Amino acid sequence: MARICQLTGKRPIKGSKIWRSGKAKREGGIGTHVTAITKRRFFPNLQRVKALLPNGQVKYIRVAASAIKKGLVVKPPKRTWKKPETKAA
């Protein structure tokens, strides 16, 4: 399953992890130097939430936490009815 927010379209982005060695000049050293750069990916903070869709359907969707904070997700009303009891034979 793709790591994409179904509301905002946020997806993983590329980045780098930079390895440095040495002591900073402001701390009394001769400065830091980059020794290696490795590629990495930054993933969106996806959450699986039950949401009320525009067509009135209630479904689980994967959305970013930022979309939930912004109020883009409309929560469905709580169920007040109970399932009918099935009679055991």
Secondary structure, 3 states (H helix, E strand, C coil): CCCCCCCCCCCCEEEEEEEEECCCHHHCCCCCEEEEEEEEEECCCEEEEEEECCCCCEEEEEEEHHHHHHCCCCCCCCCCCCCCCCCCC
